[in-house]
């Protein structure tokens, strides 16, 4: 059964990612639209320039959904069937990835400027190999940004690399409490792993460990949801309110949060996916009074088609005269020493 709360989060995160790319310079920033006359500038900036944070929400949701599905299929994580797990992941990822990489390769060979891989040390064969080898993020970190159409695959490298090792760790550790402790340590490492990267802006944005720590948070949320069910709808509502507050705080209060928390501010994001794992909010209990409002506002996973189309469209690629995003673009998330100042720079436009 689908979980409308999770679908809602996925839809909102997709929208934030698409708006983020549209809001980059020389495209369609919302502050230059008619919305600027009726919507506060700070809110427009939060909607337009938080795509990076939305990717981390995707990471958390991914960990939650994969773990929940595994628990439903095998009851326990130490009972995972490796062959079935890997075949299902491959069937879900490889067809679309093959299609996307094929289209991008053809556009490169045809000479379309925004799709040509031209940076020194980069080539089409290496880009293809890094995409399927799940190290495109590392490839960019060592050679520079690929064209924007390829660049969006960095998150897939992190996600699928995690899932290659995830079932192996589950089968090796076997005890759920030990596994939960290991996941908790990985989840808590996010601010430290981000802060430790100081000399490579690209790698700070796309490193494996921060993304995997977000996925680990989602796995923990799934384990928690499988063992705990709120007896009263008020608890579910409180969890939902807490999660919404956490995301709103990150998206709207960055100028004030960053001086206090620095890279640890991303730890506020996982609260919303955890709250959505509640059966009442998720809508799995059809009789609750909260199910219908959540279902009415649910954005279905089909919205993800927008992301695939956006990758193909030229609006997703950086202009050919820019081999990498300008320094002020917060596509690199926390790549600078004071990211909140970049956010302020946008809010002042």
TORDREN-902432 format. One record per residue (C-alpha): residue number from 1; x, y negated, z. Coordinates in steps of 0.02 Angstrom, whole numbers, plus 50000, padded with zeros to 5 digits. Example, Ala and Ser with C-alpha at 12.3 -4.5 7.8 and 13.67 -1.06 7.14 Angstrom:
REM TORDREN-902432
- resi,px,py,pz
- 1,50615,50225,50390
- 2,50684,50053,50357
This chain:
REM TORDREN-902432
- resi,px,py,pz
- 1,50000,50000,50000
- 2,50065,49827,49953
- 3,50108,49703,50088
- 4,50035,49532,50045
- 5,50145,49444,50171
- 6,50301,49509,50086
- 7,50228,49469,49915
- 8,50196,49291,49973
- 9,50376,49271,50027
- 10,50443,49342,49865
- 11,50335,49227,49763
- 12,50387,49073,49862
- 13,50571,49122,49852
- 14,50559,49148,49663
- 15,50478,48977,49647
- 16,50617,48896,49749
- 17,50752,48979,49642
- 18,50669,48923,49479
- 19,50642,48745,49542
- 20,50821,48740,49603
- 21,50888,48777,49429
- 22,50767,48655,49350
- 23,50823,48522,49473
- 24,51007,48527,49426
- 25,51075,48370,49339
- 26,51020,48340,49159
- 27,50865,48448,49183
- 28,50700,48414,49270
- 29,50727,48355,49450
- 30,50561,48334,49539
- 31,50608,48161,49600
- 32,50595,48100,49422
- 33,50422,48173,49401
- 34,50251,48105,49444
- 35,50258,48201,49608
- 36,50381,48072,49674
- 37,50238,47949,49688
- 38,50135,48055,49807
- 39,50256,48178,49890
- 40,50388,48122,50017
- 41,50565,48122,49947
- 42,50630,48236,50083
- 43,50500,48368,50044
- 44,50537,48359,49858
- 45,50723,48381,49893
- 46,50686,48531,50005
- 47,50582,48613,49869
- 48,50703,48569,49729
- 49,50871,48613,49806
- 50,50852,48764,49919
- 51,50870,48902,49790
- 52,51029,48968,49872
- 53,50943,48991,50039
- 54,50797,49074,49949
- 55,50919,49205,49881
- 56,50962,49251,50060
- 57,50777,49272,50095
- 58,50776,49394,49948
- 59,50920,49489,50027
- 60,50824,49508,50191
- 61,50665,49561,50100
- 62,50763,49687,49998
- 63,50834,49770,50154
- 64,50662,49774,50233
- 65,50575,49850,50082
- 66,50707,49980,50040
- 67,50714,50038,50221
- 68,50525,50041,50240
- 69,50507,50143,50080
- 70,50642,50264,50138
- 71,50557,50288,50306
- 72,50390,50320,50221
- 73,50468,50448,50104
- 74,50587,50539,50222
- 75,50523,50488,50396
- 76,50702,50464,50457
- 77,50851,50377,50378
- 78,50964,50524,50416
- 79,50851,50631,50306
- 80,50878,50527,50148
- 81,50903,50631,49992
- 82,51053,50552,49905
- 83,51009,50606,49730
- 84,50831,50544,49742
- 85,50884,50380,49821
- 86,51015,50341,49688
- 87,50906,50396,49543
- 88,50764,50284,49601
- 89,50881,50135,49622
- 90,50956,50165,49450
- 91,50786,50182,49368
- 92,50731,50018,49445
- 93,50886,49916,49404
- 94,50976,49985,49252
- 95,50844,49965,49114
- 96,50818,49779,49146
- 97,51003,49750,49176
- 98,51047,49837,49013
- 99,50920,49732,48918
- 100,50979,49569,48996
- 101,51164,49602,48969
- 102,51131,49656,48790
- 103,51039,49495,48751
- 104,51174,49389,48833
- 105,51310,49482,48738
- 106,51220,49452,48573
- 107,51201,49267,48612
- 108,51386,49258,48652
- 109,51435,49344,48490
- 110,51316,49231,48393
- 111,51409,49080,48459
- 112,51272,48993,48556
- 113,51372,48866,48656
- 114,51287,48886,48825
- 115,51309,49074,48816
- 116,51488,49088,48757
- 117,51614,49151,48885
- 118,51762,49036,48853
- 119,51855,49010,49018
- 120,52036,49065,49020
- 121,52054,49238,49097
- 122,51875,49286,49055
- 123,51806,49390,48912
- 124,51644,49471,48859
- 125,51704,49650,48895
- 126,51761,49602,49070
- 127,51596,49512,49104
- 128,51496,49665,49049
- 129,51605,49781,49153
- 130,51588,49670,49307
- 131,51399,49663,49287
- 132,51381,49852,49282
- 133,51524,49881,49402
- 134,51438,49772,49533
- 135,51584,49653,49556
- 136,51530,49504,49450
- 137,51533,49396,49607
- 138,51715,49443,49638
- 139,51756,49418,49454
- 140,51690,49240,49463
- 141,51781,49211,49626
- 142,51947,49254,49544
- 143,51923,49181,49370
- 144,51793,49043,49390
- 145,51611,49023,49346
- 146,51538,49121,49202
- 147,51401,49037,49098
- 148,51247,49010,49205
- 149,51154,49152,49119
- 150,51284,49277,49182
- 151,51312,49189,49346
- 152,51139,49236,49414
- 153,51193,49418,49421
- 154,51308,49386,49570
- 155,51171,49429,49695
- 156,51136,49595,49609
- 157,51318,49645,49634
- 158,51302,49617,49821
- 159,51134,49702,49838
- 160,51172,49861,49742
- 161,51345,49879,49817
- 162,51259,49881,49986
- 163,51138,50017,49931
- 164,51277,50127,49866
- 165,51347,50139,50042
- 166,51185,50124,50142
- 167,51122,50305,50127
- 168,51298,50372,50154
- 169,51312,50276,50317
- 170,51139,50333,50371
- 171,51183,50516,50341
- 172,51351,50497,50428
- 173,51294,50403,50583
- 174,51128,50496,50599
- 175,51081,50418,50767
- 176,50963,50272,50738
- 177,51019,50174,50890
- 178,51201,50180,50835
- 179,51149,50130,50660
- 180,51047,49985,50729
- 181,51196,49926,50830
- 182,51308,49929,50678
- 183,51177,49834,50576
- 184,51158,49706,50715
- 185,51345,49673,50714
- 186,51343,49655,50525
- 187,51194,49537,50532
- 188,51275,49430,50666
- 189,51435,49416,50564
- 190,51355,49300,50435
- 191,51412,49131,50505
- 192,51586,49197,50543
- 193,51611,49273,50371
- 194,51552,49111,50289
- 195,51661,49001,50399
- 196,51813,49110,50365
- 197,51811,49068,50179
- 198,51887,48896,50163
- 199,51991,48893,50004
- 200,51874,48962,49872
- 201,51706,48878,49846
- 202,51643,49009,49724
- 203,51686,49154,49838
- 204,51608,49064,49986
- 205,51445,49061,49891
- 206,51454,49238,49822
- 207,51556,49343,49945
- 208,51494,49518,49986
- 209,51490,49508,50176
- 210,51369,49360,50201
- 211,51243,49434,50079
- 212,51259,49607,50154
- 213,51232,49536,50328
- 214,51065,49466,50267
- 215,51017,49636,50195
- 216,51065,49716,50361
- 217,50944,49597,50448
- 218,50805,49660,50335
- 219,50849,49840,50375
- 220,50840,49799,50561
- 221,50672,49717,50535
- 222,50605,49874,50450
- 223,50667,49986,50591
- 224,50585,49870,50716
- 225,50421,49864,50620
- 226,50418,50054,50607
- 227,50434,50073,50795
- 228,50330,49926,50855
- 229,50152,49879,50808
- 230,50071,49724,50887
- 231,49915,49774,50983
- 232,49839,49602,50971
- 233,49821,49493,50817
- 234,49880,49345,50920
- 235,50054,49420,50930
- 236,50059,49439,50741
- 237,50002,49260,50720
- 238,50136,49199,50840
- 239,50269,49296,50744
- 240,50209,49220,50582
- 241,50213,49044,50655
- 242,50389,49074,50721
- 243,50447,49134,50551
- 244,50368,48988,50459
- 245,50449,48869,50581
- 246,50620,48949,50553
- 247,50611,48930,50364
- 248,50539,48755,50371
- 249,50677,48704,50491
- 250,50814,48766,50374
- 251,50736,48687,50220
- 252,50689,48519,50296
- 253,50808,48487,50440
- 254,50977,48528,50363
- 255,51052,48355,50393
- 256,51027,48377,50580
- 257,51056,48564,50594
- 258,51222,48574,50502
- 259,51325,48470,50626
- 260,51260,48581,50767
- 261,51259,48755,50688
- 262,51365,48744,50530
- 263,51361,48910,50436
- 264,51255,48990,50575
- 265,51105,48893,50510
- 266,51070,49036,50387
- 267,51030,49149,50535
- 268,50865,49055,50551
- 269,50804,49122,50384
- 270,50777,49306,50430
- 271,50641,49264,50557
- 272,50511,49238,50422
- 273,50534,49409,50338
- 274,50530,49491,50510
- 275,50368,49404,50550
- 276,50293,49460,50385
- 277,50330,49640,50429
- 278,50191,49634,50557
- 279,50045,49744,50503
- 280,49920,49607,50540
- 281,50012,49478,50436
- 282,50057,49603,50303
- 283,49877,49650,50280
- 284,49895,49838,50308
- 285,49755,49832,50434
- 286,49610,49786,50326
- 287,49497,49748,50471
- 288,49597,49606,50545
- 289,49538,49428,50524
- 290,49708,49375,50459
- 291,49712,49493,50310
- 292,49599,49395,50192
- 293,49683,49223,50208
- 294,49853,49300,50179
- 295,49793,49401,50030
- 296,49709,49246,49957
- 297,49875,49154,49959
- 298,49980,49302,49902
- 299,50096,49275,49754
- 300,50120,49443,49670
- 301,50284,49519,49620
- 302,50239,49492,49439
- 303,50299,49314,49462
- 304,50475,49385,49452
- 305,50451,49390,49264
- 306,50477,49202,49274
- 307,50652,49230,49338
- 308,50697,49350,49198
- 309,50630,49231,49067
- 310,50723,49087,49148
- 311,50885,49184,49134
- 312,50859,49202,48947
- 313,50805,49022,48920
- 314,50937,48892,48893
- 315,50871,48792,49039
- 316,50955,48919,49152
- 317,51127,48892,49078
- 318,51246,48754,49125
- 319,51287,48630,48986
- 320,51432,48688,48882
- 321,51541,48541,48933
- 322,51534,48600,49114
- 323,51625,48762,49146
- 324,51566,48757,49326
- 325,51433,48664,49424
- 326,51480,48486,49473
- 327,51539,48470,49652
- 328,51379,48390,49714
- 329,51266,48530,49655
- 330,51210,48633,49805
- 331,51203,48789,49696
- 332,51357,48836,49795
- 333,51256,48824,49954
- 334,51381,48798,50093
- 335,51535,48784,49983
- 336,51584,48611,50046
- 337,51639,48559,50217
- 338,51478,48466,50252
- 339,51337,48537,50144
- 340,51205,48434,50232
- 341,51286,48278,50158
- 342,51257,48351,49985
- 343,51075,48376,50032
- 344,51067,48194,50086
- 345,51143,48143,49922
- 346,50998,48222,49831
- 347,50868,48152,49949
- 348,50934,47978,49912
- 349,50906,47993,49724
